[in-house]
Amino acid sequence: MGEEKAAKISKIAVKKLVNGSSGLILNDKAAEKLAAILEAKAADIATHAVANAKKHNRNTILEEDIENYAMTRGD
């Protein structure tokens, strides 16, 4: 199997997020996996936001473009 690309979202940030809300410790492999999943989700949201801004003839992505993702995708 090929080598996985490292996530751009840091393991430390993911560990703080999980630990702060649960009090549990997240091991390194789990943090890497969660970071990769969050990065993929963020890329999907960003792609949608870009398309939505372009659809409205804007050069700037607004909060409403992010909110539109949640409304149209049901997240």
MDAnalysis code that builds the backbone (N, CA, C; Angstrom):
import MDAnalysis as mda
import numpy as np

u = mda.Universe.empty(225, n_residues=75, atom_resindex=np.repeat(np.arange(75), 3), trajectory=True)
u.add_TopologyAttr("name", ["N", "CA", "C"] * 75)
u.add_TopologyAttr("resid", np.arange(1, 76))
u.add_TopologyAttr("resname", ["MET", "GLY", "GLU", "GLU", "LYS", "ALA", "ALA", "LYS", "ILE", "SER", "LYS", "ILE", "ALA", "VAL", "LYS", "LYS", "LEU", "VAL", "ASN", "GLY", "SER", "SER", "GLY", "LEU", "ILE", "LEU", "ASN", "ASP", "LYS", "ALA", "ALA", "GLU", "LYS", "LEU", "ALA", "ALA", "ILE", "LEU", "GLU", "ALA", "LYS", "ALA", "ALA", "ASP", "ILE", "ALA", "THR", "HIS", "ALA", "VAL", "ALA", "ASN", "ALA", "LYS", "LYS", "HIS", "ASN", "ARG", "ASN", "THR", "ILE", "LEU", "GLU", "GLU", "ASP", "ILE", "GLU", "ASN", "TYR", "ALA", "MET", "THR", "ARG", "GLY", "ASP"])
u.atoms.positions = np.array([
    [0.835, -1.177, 0.000],
    [0.000, 0.000, 0.000],
    [0.878, 1.237, 0.000],
    [0.427, 2.337, -0.643],
    [1.202, 3.567, -0.740],
    [1.255, 4.316, 0.568],
    [2.234, 5.175, 0.665],
    [2.403, 5.990, 1.855],
    [1.373, 7.107, 1.865],
    [0.712, 7.314, 3.027],
    [-0.292, 8.372, 3.142],
    [0.392, 9.722, 3.289],
    [-0.214, 10.738, 2.686],
    [0.299, 12.104, 2.793],
    [-0.068, 12.660, 4.169],
    [0.860, 13.342, 4.788],
    [0.617, 13.935, 6.106],
    [-0.422, 15.046, 6.004],
    [-1.281, 15.107, 6.996],
    [-2.320, 16.129, 7.024],
    [-1.709, 17.490, 7.340],
    [-2.326, 18.530, 6.836],
    [-1.886, 19.899, 7.105],
    [-2.401, 20.387, 8.461],
    [-3.480, 19.791, 8.932],
    [-3.992, 20.109, 10.257],
    [-3.123, 19.336, 11.251],
    [-2.578, 20.027, 12.233],
    [-1.609, 19.390, 13.120],
    [-2.245, 18.392, 14.086],
    [-1.453, 17.380, 14.420],
    [-1.883, 16.397, 15.417],
    [-2.108, 17.082, 16.755],
    [-1.277, 18.048, 17.068],
    [-1.397, 18.752, 18.351],
    [-2.741, 19.466, 18.453],
    [-3.145, 20.133, 17.369],
    [-4.432, 20.834, 17.369],
    [-5.588, 19.849, 17.543],
    [-5.508, 18.715, 16.866],
    [-6.565, 17.702, 16.962],
    [-6.603, 17.121, 18.371],
    [-5.427, 16.851, 18.936],
    [-5.378, 16.308, 20.299],
    [-5.983, 17.286, 21.301],
    [-5.686, 18.572, 21.152],
    [-6.247, 19.588, 22.046],
    [-7.766, 19.647, 21.907],
    [-8.231, 19.534, 20.666],
    [-9.671, 19.572, 20.412],
    [-10.379, 18.413, 21.106],
    [-9.838, 17.219, 20.951],
    [-10.455, 16.025, 21.544],
    [-10.294, 16.032, 23.060],
    [-9.096, 16.307, 23.523],
    [-8.836, 16.286, 24.956],
    [-9.659, 17.334, 25.682],
    [-9.776, 18.511, 25.089],
    [-10.528, 19.588, 25.726],
    [-12.001, 19.289, 25.870],
    [-12.552, 18.516, 24.955],
    [-13.985, 18.238, 25.021],
    [-14.309, 16.905, 25.690],
    [-13.297, 16.014, 25.836],
    [-13.597, 14.703, 26.383],
    [-12.804, 14.345, 27.631],
    [-11.634, 14.958, 27.785],
    [-10.761, 14.580, 28.884],
    [-9.964, 13.317, 28.595],
    [-10.168, 12.721, 27.418],
    [-9.445, 11.516, 27.028],
    [-8.201, 11.872, 26.232],
    [-7.255, 10.951, 26.212],
    [-6.022, 11.150, 25.457],
    [-6.169, 10.487, 24.096],
    [-5.790, 11.198, 23.057],
    [-5.841, 10.697, 21.684],
    [-4.432, 10.284, 21.294],
    [-4.242, 9.019, 20.885],
    [-2.889, 8.612, 20.512],
    [-2.505, 9.195, 19.158],
    [-1.222, 9.114, 18.816],
    [-0.701, 9.758, 17.605],
    [-1.368, 9.265, 16.326],
    [-1.540, 7.952, 16.193],
    [-2.148, 7.407, 14.964],
    [-3.596, 7.870, 14.824],
    [-4.320, 7.882, 15.920],
    [-5.709, 8.344, 15.881],
    [-5.763, 9.828, 15.543],
    [-4.838, 10.606, 16.101],
    [-4.792, 12.040, 15.808],
    [-4.480, 12.283, 14.338],
    [-3.553, 11.509, 13.777],
    [-3.222, 11.631, 12.353],
    [-4.432, 11.298, 11.481],
    [-5.143, 10.241, 11.814],
    [-6.317, 9.821, 11.035],
    [-7.405, 10.884, 11.118],
    [-7.685, 11.384, 12.313],
    [-8.710, 12.416, 12.477],
    [-8.314, 13.695, 11.752],
    [-7.037, 14.061, 11.811],
    [-6.561, 15.255, 11.106],
    [-6.778, 15.113, 9.607],
    [-6.514, 13.938, 9.058],
    [-6.706, 13.707, 7.620],
    [-8.184, 13.806, 7.239],
    [-9.047, 13.265, 8.085],
    [-10.494, 13.330, 7.826],
    [-10.981, 14.781, 7.897],
    [-10.543, 15.511, 8.913],
    [-10.931, 16.919, 9.047],
    [-10.427, 17.753, 7.880],
    [-9.202, 17.451, 7.429],
    [-8.652, 18.174, 6.283],
    [-9.475, 17.919, 5.022],
    [-9.883, 16.670, 4.804],
    [-10.708, 16.348, 3.634],
    [-12.051, 17.068, 3.708],
    [-12.628, 17.104, 4.892],
    [-13.911, 17.796, 5.088],
    [-13.741, 19.300, 4.843],
    [-12.660, 19.870, 5.365],
    [-12.396, 21.294, 5.166],
    [-12.189, 21.607, 3.691],
    [-11.510, 20.721, 2.977],
    [-11.304, 20.935, 1.536],
    [-12.634, 20.892, 0.798],
    [-13.527, 19.999, 1.203],
    [-14.853, 19.919, 0.582],
    [-15.650, 21.201, 0.843],
    [-15.595, 21.686, 2.074],
    [-16.287, 22.933, 2.423],
    [-15.709, 24.097, 1.634],
    [-14.389, 24.163, 1.542],
    [-13.736, 25.254, 0.807],
    [-14.113, 25.228, -0.666],
    [-14.137, 24.051, -1.265],
    [-14.518, 23.917, -2.671],
    [-15.939, 24.428, -2.881],
    [-16.837, 24.056, -1.988],
    [-18.227, 24.504, -2.075],
    [-18.310, 26.019, -1.905],
    [-17.561, 26.555, -0.932],
    [-17.590, 27.999, -0.674],
    [-17.069, 28.793, -1.865],
    [-16.015, 28.303, -2.501],
    [-15.475, 28.964, -3.694],
    [-16.533, 28.981, -4.801],
    [-17.152, 27.840, -5.033],
    [-18.180, 27.755, -6.078],
    [-19.352, 28.681, -5.772],
    [-19.741, 28.745, -4.509],
    [-20.865, 29.600, -4.126],
    [-20.523, 31.078, -4.316],
    [-19.312, 31.472, -3.950],
    [-18.887, 32.868, -4.140],
    [-18.853, 33.218, -5.627],
    [-18.328, 32.310, -6.441],
    [-18.277, 32.550, -7.888],
    [-19.680, 32.631, -8.479],
    [-20.578, 31.787, -7.990],
    [-21.966, 31.797, -8.464],
    [-22.613, 33.154, -8.225],
    [-22.193, 33.815, -7.160],
    [-22.735, 35.137, -6.829],
    [-21.816, 36.265, -7.316],
    [-20.936, 35.935, -8.235],
    [-20.035, 36.904, -8.870],
    [-19.205, 37.708, -7.859],
    [-18.698, 37.006, -6.833],
    [-17.857, 37.652, -5.841],
    [-16.445, 37.095, -5.915],
    [-15.478, 37.933, -5.551],
    [-14.082, 37.515, -5.462],
    [-13.682, 37.194, -4.025],
    [-14.631, 37.301, -3.124],
    [-14.369, 37.074, -1.709],
    [-15.325, 36.013, -1.187],
    [-14.785, 35.058, -0.445],
    [-15.620, 34.051, 0.211],
    [-16.109, 34.650, 1.522],
    [-17.411, 34.590, 1.716],
    [-18.034, 35.158, 2.910],
    [-18.511, 34.050, 3.843],
    [-18.834, 34.446, 5.054],
    [-19.371, 33.507, 6.033],
    [-20.599, 32.783, 5.468],
    [-21.403, 33.498, 4.713],
    [-22.617, 32.897, 4.145],
    [-22.282, 31.756, 3.171],
    [-21.117, 31.809, 2.546],
    [-20.723, 30.724, 1.651],
    [-20.435, 29.445, 2.430],
    [-19.861, 29.606, 3.613],
    [-19.606, 28.459, 4.484],
    [-20.928, 27.936, 5.045],
    [-21.777, 28.852, 5.474],
    [-23.081, 28.468, 6.012],
    [-23.922, 27.763, 4.945],
    [-23.801, 28.199, 3.683],
    [-24.533, 27.585, 2.596],
    [-24.163, 26.116, 2.453],
    [-22.894, 25.782, 2.700],
    [-22.465, 24.389, 2.649],
    [-23.271, 23.560, 3.642],
    [-23.353, 24.059, 4.878],
    [-24.057, 23.325, 5.926],
    [-25.540, 23.178, 5.587],
    [-26.134, 24.208, 5.006],
    [-27.552, 24.150, 4.665],
    [-27.817, 23.189, 3.509],
    [-26.968, 23.209, 2.492],
    [-27.217, 22.375, 1.315],
    [-26.769, 20.932, 1.524],
    [-25.774, 20.719, 2.371],
    [-25.258, 19.365, 2.601],
    [-25.869, 18.700, 3.835],
    [-26.567, 19.492, 4.643],
    [-27.206, 18.935, 5.825],
    [-26.262, 18.660, 6.969],
    [-25.099, 19.281, 6.967],
    [-24.128, 19.074, 8.054],
    [-24.392, 20.034, 9.198],
])
